[in-house]
């Protein structure tokens, strides 16, 4: 009961209460009391109203990090994902880290009565008149915080999923013995317990490194990025009503034309990952291809640089005699040939969304259309990591999909349990 209402207690009282029950917080069983309490604390972390470095969930991690016997289930893995992503998103929002890095953050000055107020710092600060620019900076902040969580922490989520042979986690038949299985989890958990609090404390440095990586991929520096952000409102007016434009967010309408990146296409991620892992029966790839105009009866496209009404530049391929498996493979080949690809560049934002997709067991929580292009804010709203008003602290927990806890096909859990 205390853990579920932890946010209602003063900070010092929270830790004192947890210390009283520390000896009963068992994490040696997937349904142990320690995991139950951790689940409540993670759900409450956005309501504690203290810095993310001081939340109770981090205290519990530090207290249990040296345990020699650790056993967890899918729920524990999902809770860990929530813990990492939510704390990073909330911490960057509280500190307005990207605004500071780009020197767009107003500095505080003292009034004569001793109160503080914001004043504009230099020529670059964003005030209430720059709401469109603020929207882009916020979305970029979300992307950088998400990428920062993927440096060390989220790879551990994937490793835990593989070790547990969870479906869609690219597990391999490693013939791991029960003893090796039991010994591996404490190592992963110990590293997790150290790295998560450390990552929160060093988030500014991690986000700065991620910012430099993104700028390098875009061939920009910070000055050019600020210029692209300021130019976004004017570019947005040129694309009003054009929801299919791949440089305009399908949800909020923010323009990324000047920036040239910042939007992701979730259904394309599903398609690419399904192609990579081998199409499963009933996969959505054929529906995705049909929505973008690639069908099993006939596919028509225009050569690069051709006019839409030029019949001489139309290519047609007929696959009506193919079996279902062969058909989807050939349709994928056709689509991949016509996709614009620049092998010299990587899309840092699509990569971040793809990595999140993998840690979620290749499952999206939200629903998407084939041609949805979303900014960081709108994407994370759909995945329920932030609230509808864009507040990282306003969404308490992303519900775990029912399919997340399934074992991989042909895996026998008894093979890693000592008899």
C-alpha positions in Angstrom: 0.0 0.0 0.0 2.9 2.4 0.8 4.6 1.8 -2.5 1.4 2.5 -4.5 1.0 5.8 -2.6 4.7 6.7 -2.3 4.1 10.1 -4.0 1.9 11.2 -1.1 4.7 11.1 1.5 7.5 13.6 2.0 10.8 12.6 0.3 12.7 11.7 3.6 9.7 9.7 4.8 9.6 7.7 1.6 13.2 6.4 1.9 12.8 5.8 5.7 9.8 3.5 5.0 11.6 1.6 2.2 14.5 1.1 4.6 12.2 -0.5 7.1 11.0 -3.1 4.6 14.4 -3.6 2.8 14.9 -7.1 4.1 11.6 -8.3 2.7 12.2 -7.1 -0.9 12.9 -10.4 -2.6 14.0 -10.3 -6.2 15.1 -14.0 -6.4 11.7 -14.9 -7.9 9.9 -13.3 -10.8 6.9 -12.7 -8.6 8.9 -11.6 -5.6 7.9 -8.7 -3.4 10.9 -6.7 -4.5 9.6 -6.6 -8.1 6.1 -5.8 -7.0 7.3 -2.8 -5.1 9.6 -1.8 -7.9 6.6 -1.8 -10.3 4.6 0.5 -8.0 7.6 2.8 -7.6 8.2 3.1 -11.3 4.5 3.9 -11.9 4.8 6.6 -9.3 8.1 8.1 -10.3 6.5 11.0 -12.3 4.3 11.9 -9.4 7.1 12.2 -6.7 7.8 15.8 -7.6 11.5 15.4 -6.8 14.5 15.4 -9.2 14.8 12.1 -11.1 18.1 11.5 -9.3 16.2 11.3 -6.0 13.2 9.1 -6.9 12.5 6.0 -4.8 12.9 3.6 -7.7 16.5 4.5 -8.0 17.1 4.0 -4.2 15.7 0.5 -4.5 18.0 -0.2 -7.4 21.0 0.8 -5.5 19.8 -1.2 -2.5 19.3 -4.5 -4.4 22.1 -4.2 -7.0 24.5 -6.6 -5.2 22.0 -9.4 -4.8 23.5 -12.8 -5.7 20.3 -14.4 -6.8 18.1 -12.6 -9.3 15.2 -14.0 -11.3 12.8 -11.9 -13.4 10.0 -12.2 -15.9 8.6 -10.3 -18.8 6.9 -7.8 -16.5 10.2 -7.0 -14.9 11.9 -6.4 -18.2 9.0 -4.1 -19.3 9.2 -2.2 -16.0 12.9 -1.7 -16.6 12.2 -0.2 -20.0 9.7 2.2 -18.5 12.1 3.2 -15.7 14.9 4.1 -18.1 12.9 5.9 -20.8 10.6 7.8 -18.5 13.3 9.0 -16.2 15.5 10.2 -19.1 12.5 12.0 -20.8 11.4 13.6 -17.5 14.9 14.7 -16.5 15.6 16.4 -19.8 12.3 18.2 -19.6 12.9 19.4 -16.0 16.4 20.6 -16.9 15.5 22.0 -20.4 18.9 20.5 -21.4 18.7 21.1 -25.2 17.6 24.7 -24.7 20.7 25.2 -22.6 23.0 23.4 -25.1 21.7 25.6 -27.9 21.9 28.7 -25.8 18.1 29.2 -26.3 17.3 29.1 -22.6 16.4 32.4 -20.8 18.5 33.2 -17.7 17.0 34.2 -14.4 17.3 37.6 -12.9 16.3 39.0 -9.5 13.4 41.4 -9.2 13.6 44.1 -6.6 11.3 42.0 -4.4 13.6 39.1 -4.5 11.5 36.9 -6.9 13.0 35.4 -10.0 11.8 36.0 -13.5 13.0 34.8 -16.9 14.7 37.2 -19.2 15.8 36.7 -22.8 19.4 35.6 -23.2 21.1 37.0 -26.3 19.4 36.9 -29.6 18.6 33.2 -29.6 16.3 32.7 -26.7 12.8 31.3 -27.2 10.0 33.3 -25.5 6.3 33.0 -25.6 6.2 34.3 -29.2 8.3 31.4 -30.5 5.8 28.5 -29.9 6.6 26.8 -33.2 10.3 26.9 -32.5 9.7 25.6 -29.0 7.7 22.7 -30.4 10.6 21.6 -32.6 13.1 22.0 -29.8 10.9 19.9 -27.5 10.6 17.2 -30.1 14.3 17.2 -30.6 14.9 17.0 -26.9 12.7 13.9 -26.7 14.7 12.2 -29.5 18.1 13.0 -27.8 16.9 11.8 -24.4 15.6 8.6 -26.0 18.9 8.0 -27.8 20.8 8.7 -24.6 18.8 5.9 -22.9 19.9 3.6 -25.7 23.6 4.0 -25.2 23.9 1.5 -22.3 20.6 0.8 -20.7 18.2 -0.3 -23.4 20.8 -2.8 -24.9 20.5 -4.6 -21.5 16.7 -4.8 -22.0 17.3 -6.6 -25.3 20.0 -8.9 -23.8 17.6 -9.8 -20.9 14.8 -10.6 -23.5 17.2 -12.8 -25.5 18.4 -14.6 -22.4 14.7 -15.3 -21.4 14.0 -16.5 -24.9 11.2 -13.9 -25.3 9.4 -13.8 -28.6 10.7 -11.3 -31.2 14.0 -10.7 -29.3 16.3 -12.5 -31.8 17.2 -15.3 -29.4 19.4 -18.1 -30.5 19.6 -21.7 -29.4 22.6 -21.3 -27.1 22.2 -24.5 -25.1 22.7 -22.4 -21.9 22.8 -24.6 -18.8 20.7 -23.9 -15.7 23.8 -22.8 -13.8 24.8 -20.4 -16.5 21.3 -19.0 -16.7 21.1 -18.4 -13.0 24.5 -16.7 -12.9 23.9 -14.3 -15.8 20.9 -12.4 -14.4 22.7 -11.0 -11.4 25.4 -9.7 -13.6 22.9 -7.9 -15.9 20.9 -6.6 -12.9 24.0 -5.3 -11.1 25.1 -3.4 -14.2 21.6 -2.0 -14.6 21.4 -0.9 -11.0 24.7 1.0 -11.4 24.2 2.5 -14.9 20.6 3.7 -14.6 21.2 6.2 -11.8 24.6 7.1 -13.3 22.9 7.8 -16.7 20.4 10.2 -15.1 23.2 12.1 -13.3 25.2 12.4 -16.6 22.2 13.0 -18.9 23.4 16.4 -19.9 26.7 15.1 -21.1 25.1 12.1 -22.9 22.6 14.4 -24.7 25.4 16.7 -25.8 27.2 13.7 -27.3 24.0 12.6 -29.0 23.4 16.1 -30.3 26.9 16.2 -31.8 26.2 12.8 -33.4 22.9 14.0 -34.9 24.5 17.3 -36.2 27.3 15.3 -37.8 24.8 13.1 -39.6 23.0 16.2 -40.8 26.3 18.0 -41.8 25.3 20.9 -39.5 26.7 22.7 -36.5 24.7 24.2 -33.6 24.4 27.6 -35.3 22.9 26.1 -38.5 20.5 24.0 -36.3 19.3 27.1 -34.6 18.8 28.8 -38.0 16.8 25.8 -39.2 14.6 25.9 -36.1 13.9 29.6 -36.5 13.0 29.1 -40.2 10.6 26.3 -39.4 7.4 28.5 -38.9 7.9 30.0 -42.4 8.4 26.6 -44.0 5.3 25.3 -42.2 3.1 27.9 -44.0 4.3 26.4 -47.3 2.9 23.0 -46.4 -0.4 23.7 -44.7 -2.9 20.9 -45.4 -0.2 18.7 -46.9 -0.4 15.8 -44.4 1.3 13.4 -46.7 4.5 15.5 -47.0 7.3 13.4 -45.5 8.9 16.5 -43.9 5.7 17.6 -42.1 4.5 15.8 -39.0 1.2 14.1 -39.7 -0.1 14.8 -36.2 0.9 18.3 -35.2 1.8 19.8 -38.7 5.2 21.0 -37.6 7.5 21.4 -40.6 10.9 19.7 -40.8 11.7 20.9 -44.3 14.5 23.2 -43.2 15.9 20.6 -40.8 15.7 17.7 -43.2 15.2 15.2 -40.5 13.3 14.6 -37.2 10.3 12.6 -38.4 9.9 8.8 -38.2 7.6 6.4 -40.1 6.6 3.7 -37.6 4.9 1.4 -40.2 8.1 1.5 -42.3 10.0 0.3 -39.2 7.6 -2.6 -38.8 8.1 -3.5 -42.5 11.9 -3.3 -42.4 12.1 -5.3 -39.2 9.7 -7.9 -40.6 11.9 -8.2 -43.7 15.0 -8.5 -41.6 13.6 -11.3 -39.3 11.6 -13.2 -42.0 8.0 -12.7 -42.7 5.6 -14.4 -40.3 2.2 -15.7 -41.4 -0.3 -12.9 -41.0 2.3 -10.1 -40.9 1.1 -6.6 -42.0 3.7 -6.2 -44.7 1.3 -6.9 -47.6 -1.2 -4.4 -46.2 1.5 -1.8 -45.8 2.7 -2.3 -49.4 -0.9 -2.1 -50.6 -1.5 1.1 -48.8 1.5 2.7 -50.5 0.5 1.4 -53.9 2.4 -1.9 -54.2 -0.1 -4.7 -54.9 0.0 -8.4 -55.9 -1.9 -7.9 -59.1 0.1 -5.1 -60.6 2.5 -2.5 -59.5 3.0 0.8 -61.3 5.7 3.4 -60.7 7.4 6.1 -62.6 11.1 6.3 -63.4 13.0 8.8 -61.4 12.6 12.2 -62.8 9.7 11.2 -65.0 6.3 13.0 -65.3 3.3 11.3 -63.8 1.4 11.4 -67.1 4.2 9.9 -69.2 3.1 6.4 -70.1 6.4 5.6 -71.6 8.0 5.7 -68.2 5.7 3.3 -66.5 7.0 -0.1 -65.2 4.6 -2.9 -64.6 5.2 -6.3 -62.9 2.6 -9.0 -62.6 2.8 -11.6 -59.8 -0.7 -13.2 -60.0 0.6 -16.8 -60.1 2.9 -16.5 -57.1 2.2 -18.3 -53.8 1.6 -16.1 -50.8 5.2 -16.5 -49.5 6.8 -15.8 -52.9 4.5 -13.0 -53.6 5.3 -11.0 -50.4 9.1 -11.6 -51.0 8.8 -10.3 -54.6 6.7 -7.3 -53.6 9.3 -6.4 -51.0 12.0 -6.6 -53.6 10.1 -4.3 -55.9 9.5 -1.8 -53.2 13.1 -1.8 -51.9 14.3 -1.2 -55.4 12.2 2.0 -55.8 12.9 3.4 -52.3 15.2 6.4 -52.2 18.3 5.3 -50.3 21.5 7.3 -49.4 24.0 4.8 -48.1 26.2 7.6 -46.9 23.7 8.8 -44.3 21.9 7.2 -41.4 18.7 8.6 -40.0 19.4 9.1 -36.3 15.7 9.5 -35.4 14.4 6.5 -37.3 17.3 4.5 -35.7 16.2 5.6 -32.2 12.5 4.6 -32.9 13.6 1.3 -34.4 15.7 0.5 -31.2 12.7 1.3 -29.1 10.5 -1.0 -31.2 13.0 -3.8 -30.6 13.0 -3.3 -26.8 9.2 -3.4 -26.9 9.4 -6.9 -28.5 8.8 -5.5 -32.0 5.4 -4.3 -30.9 4.0 -0.8 -31.2 1.6 0.3 -28.4 0.0 2.9 -30.6 -1.6 2.5 -34.0 -0.2 3.9 -37.2 -1.1 4.4 -40.8 1.3 3.5 -43.6 2.1 7.1 -44.4 2.2 8.5 -40.9 5.3 10.7 -40.3 5.7 11.8 -36.7 7.9 14.1 -34.7 9.5 12.9 -31.4 6.7 14.4 -29.3 3.8 13.0 -31.3 5.5 9.6 -31.7 6.1 9.3 -27.9 2.5 10.4 -27.3 1.3 7.5 -29.4 3.5 5.1 -27.5 2.2 6.6 -24.2 5.6 7.7 -22.8 4.4 11.3 -22.6 0.9 12.7 -22.0 -1.5 14.1 -24.6 -0.4 17.7 -23.6 3.3 16.8 -24.2 4.3 16.6 -20.6 6.9 13.8 -19.9 5.6 13.7 -16.3 2.0 13.5 -17.2 1.9 9.9 -18.5 2.5 7.5 -15.6 3.0 4.2 -17.3 2.8 2.6 -20.8 0.7 -0.6 -20.5 2.5 -3.8 -21.3 1.2 -5.5 -24.5 -0.3 -8.9 -23.9 2.1 -10.5 -26.4 5.2 -9.1 -24.7 5.5 -11.9 -22.2 5.3 -14.8 -24.8 8.1 -17.2 -25.1 9.7 -17.6 -28.6 8.3 -20.3 -30.8 9.8 -23.8 -30.2 11.4 -22.7 -27.0 10.9 -25.0 -24.0 11.3 -23.0 -20.7 12.1 -26.2 -18.8 15.4 -26.4 -20.7 16.8 -23.6 -18.4 15.3 -24.8 -15.1 17.2 -27.1 -12.9 15.4 -30.2 -11.8 
